[in-house]
Amino acid sequence: MFPEWVKKLPQINTPFPGAVGWLMSSPHGQVVLWEFPHGAEVQPHRHGPQLGFVLGGRTVMTIEGETRAWLAGETFAIGDQEEHSAVVDPGTFILEIFEESDRHKARS
């Protein structure tokens, strides 16, 4: 789904086997373009605020105890330090924007 110029961005270190994230970072926040060819399970965690856009596929997220599915074309918002987890379907593409400038690290 992502064009070749996106795939030239730094890849992030990710704990999700088979997932790939390309990173754009600045002192004011980060943007990660995610590709989940095999899906993923994201364990419950907390961090600063984030916005997400499901570009293709589906993710089921639990945010502060409420579970719902997001499909292609839908957006989500996670507030500061809100606990959240997710099950991401295979073939899903997500764009996420993080307030934190150091949420993810580029792979070396």
N, C-alpha and C positions, 0 to 999 in steps of 0.2 A: 504493500500500500504506500509506503513512504518512498519518495523519490531518492535518487542516488545522492543528491547533495545533503539530504538529512542524514544519510548513513555515513557521511564523512565527519559528522559531529562526534565528539568524544562519547564513547560508550561508558555507562556507569557500572560500578560494582553492584551487582544485584543478588539478593539471596534467593531469587526465584529461578530454579533450574529451567533452562530453555527460554526464559524471557530476555528480551533485549530492550534497553533503554538508552536513548540518545539524549545528551545533556546540553542545554544552553544555560549558562550561569552568569550572574552579575552580582555586584554587591547588594542589589535590591531584591533578589529572589532567584528562583530557578524554574526552568521549563524542562519537562521530560516527555519525550515522545516514546511511548511504550508499544512494543509488539509482543504478543503472547501466543506464539504458534501452537504451544501445547497446553495453554491455560496456566493457572497458578492458584495457590491458596495463600492468602496474605493473613498472617496471624494478627490478633488484636494488638494494637499499638497506639501511641499518641505522639503528636508533634505539633508544630505550628500550623496555622491555617493553610488550606489548599483548595483549589478549584480543579474540577476535572471535566473533560469532554470525551464522551464515548464516540469515537470516530467510526468504529465498526465492531460488530459482535455484541457481547453482553457481559455485564458484571453484576453480581449480587453482593451488595454491601450491607454490613450492619454498622450503623453509626449511632453511638450512644444507646444501644439496645434496640433500635428500630431497623428492621431488615426490609430491603426492597431491591428490585432489579432495575438496572439502567440499561437501556438499549441504544443502538447507534442513533446519534442525533440528540441525545439527552445530556444534560449537565448535572453535576453534583457539587456541593460545597461542604467542606468539613471545617468546623470552627476550631479555634485555638485549643489544643489539648483534649479534643473530643476523641474518645476511644472509638476505633474503627477497625474493621477487618473486611476481607473480600474473598469471593470465589470468582475467578475470572475464567470465562469459557475459552476453549481453544479458538484461535483465529481472531482474537479481540485486539483492537487498537485503541489506545487511550492517550490523550494529551493531558498532562497535569501541570499546574502552576503552583509553586510553593512560595510562601512568604519568606521562608528561611533561605539564606544564601548558601548554606552549607548542608542542606538536607541530604543530598547525594554527593558522592565523590566519583570522579572520573577514574576509569580503569587505567592502570599504568602499563 
